[in-house]
Each structure stands twice: as structure tokens, then as C-alpha cells.
Amino acid sequence: MKNIDSSLSHLLCPITSEKFDPDYPHRLNPSTGRPLLVKYNLEIASKTLTKNNLKFRPPTMWRYQEVLPVRNPENIISLGEGFTPLLKLKRLGKFLGINNLWLKDESLNPTGSFKARGLSSAISRAYELGIRDITMPSAGNAAGAMSAYAAKAGMNAHVFMPKDVPIANYIECDYYGANVHLVEGFINDCGKASADHAEKFNLFDISTMKEPYRVEGKKTMAYEIVEQLNWEVPDIIIYPTGGGTGIVGIWKGMDEMENLGLIDNKRPKLVSVQAEGCSPIYDAFIKKEKFSKEIPYPKTIAAGMRVPSVIGDFLVLNAIKESGGIVVKVSDESMLNSIKLLSKFEGVFSAPEGGSTLSALEKILDSNYISRDMKIILMNTGTSLKYTESVKS
Ligand SMILES: Cc1ncc(COP(=O)(O)O)c(C=O)c1O
């Protein structure tokens, strides 16, 4: 395949509209302490990122390279992430009385979760910017992905995870050669420990939303869903929300696709799912607040949804609102039940986070919000093979 150029243009603060140089390793906007977003020259990108050209590109997320942030393709650190299956859930759909139900199965990514996308993008860009020493807090899946991509890049990686992280995540990071630190507390305590370590040892902290490039990998889920539906935008996407990067990425991807002329102005409604034991975005959404409040004692088996304070909360809430979406809270018990349904009806051993999307669908199915003829996408963000200790019955 011919080299494709990234149309990377600048970094933008969505609060102050300040622009930043993308070729400097920025993290947050220092004046607001809030995330920066990556902007591209979409007019240039649209000349080559066409439906026809895409037919001839390899089945990884890097097929959308015009709208990914790596300037020199030699710097791409890839394990084959992306272009995961979009499965039609025929048996489960029939059981629920829906004939257009789909599952984007992100568990088939390298390291078994959608986190591979964000970390392939962020680590490739960090590598391109000359960074070789990185650190990150994680609920588990991101740490596994980060450690694998750091190994592939030959980088020195530190990961900070809660002490009760799923054992599989601990073991894989160790095998990938990362320096694993287990922290007493939750993901935000890991965030503080990682930030201190970054400062002390001059490491680049690659925490979600605290650097601009992880969102870029995650937005490719939107491009893929629409491309796999033959450029039809679905009616509803149901997504499990922890730090919210997935929701923000999907919304950004939709916007870009319209500006690239790949879709019209139809948008999916984004249904964000939170766990009953940790629901900062739900609480803020219900109270119509712009920012969320920290949850003091977060508790859920879905480790990726146990995020008590959300740094990109305003972006997540904006995306949900703009899309006409809602936030639904579900119990751990219902997630376990949903994993069973997805396993038995469709042969997909989804992560609890993925199961939560089916629980949310069941909860809203008889409301006026949804109709049974809509095209509905459930996002299975990972695999329960990494959560066997918490999902065993
Ligand atoms: C399997 C899984 N699903 C969902 C999430 C939440 O994703 P986001 O941070 O994009 O909201 C995570 C995050 O750790 C995860 O590991």
C-alpha cells in the first residue's frame, strides 16, 4: 500500500479555543487543566480518505491514517488493532424481539480490549515525538495494552493499577516487561501515584484524556461501525462509560466523517452506561450539570467502569446531550446475567462492561426512547477471559 499522509493540523482546547503546536508533547491545557483535542485538515484528508480507496486498505484501524496523528508511517506501533467484527445478533435479537441488533466485538483486539486502539495511537505518537519512558494509571485493560505496545516499541513502561485489579491484567503486564505498581485504592489514587512518579523520574504520563492521542485511536470505532454498515449510520450506540474516552472518540469520529463527506448529518443517539456502584456521569446528566462529582466509594465488578472522577466529564456529557442520548445505570448482577445471554445466544464471552450494554438495552427497551425496528449497536469493549475471578458463578 502507498504511504498515506496524516492531515494532523493542531491541538485545540475545547474550552478556551486556544491552539497548540501538535509537534510538541503537550498533555492538558496548562491554563484550564482540561484535555486538548486533535484537529486535522479534513479538506486535504477527504481527497484520499474516500469510500473507494478504503476498499483496498488493510483491515486495521490504521486504514484511516489521514485522520490519525502519526506523520511518518514508520513510527506506527501496531499489533493489528481494529477492524473488529460487527456481528449481527440474530438469536439474541429474536429473543428480545429486535431484528436489527448488532455487537461490535472489541474483545478481538490485541490484548483483548478496545484499549488497544487508544494505546496504539498514543504510543505511536509518543514514539514519534521522541518519548521513550512512559507511565500510566489503569483499571487493568489499558495497562495490558500499554505494556504490550511499549514492548513492541522498545519503550520503558510503568503501570499503576489498584491492588485488586483482575489477576490476568497483572500477569500480562509483567510478561510484557512493564514495571508494575499495585496501589492501595482506586483508579484516581493510581492516577496520583503515576503523576508523582512521572514528575520524579521524568516520565511521560499517558493517562486517558490527559494526553490528546488516545481518543484518536478510539474514534476509529465510529469509522468502522459506519463503514461495516456500508456507510449507514446506526440509530443507537450503547457504550459502557468509565473515563469516557470511548464516547468522546465515537462522537468526534462521527463529526469528522460528516466533514470528510463520508456521511450526512444523521447521528446515532449515544446511550452511555454506568454501573450502579459508580455513576458520576449519570448523576451529572440527571442533574443537568456540566461537570461531574467524584464518587467516594466506587464499587463494581466492571473494573473499567470503576472511575470515580472523570477528567473529560464535560466532553462526555456534551457528546451524550448533543446526540440526543441518555445515561442508564445498571447493576453488577444484571451485567453477569447479560454476559450469560451473550455467551449462550451468540458465543461471545463479553466483559462485564460489554454485558452492561445489553443490561441497559433491556432496561430501556419498553420505554418510548427506543423502538424495536431501530438499528442498535452494543459495544463489547473486552473479554471476560480477563475477569474469570469476578464472573465465575
Ligand atoms: C473493558 C472496558 N470497557 C469500558 C471501559 C471504559 O472506557 P472509557 O474510559 O472509554 O469510558 C474500560 C476502561 O478501562 C474497559 O477496560
The ligand as an ORCA input file, in Angstrom:
! r2SCAN-3c Opt
* xyz 0 1
  C     -13.430     -3.315     29.058
  C     -13.627     -1.835     29.288
  N     -14.772     -1.282     28.887
  C     -15.017      0.050     29.077
  C     -14.103      0.862     29.711
  C     -14.432      2.309     29.899
  O     -13.978      3.027     28.812
  P     -13.895      4.596     28.714
  O     -12.753      5.008     29.580
  O     -13.677      4.886     27.287
  O     -15.193      5.143     29.224
  C     -12.877      0.334     30.116
  C     -11.858      1.179     30.738
  O     -10.983      0.750     31.463
  C     -12.630     -1.064     29.904
  O     -11.477     -1.640     30.284
*
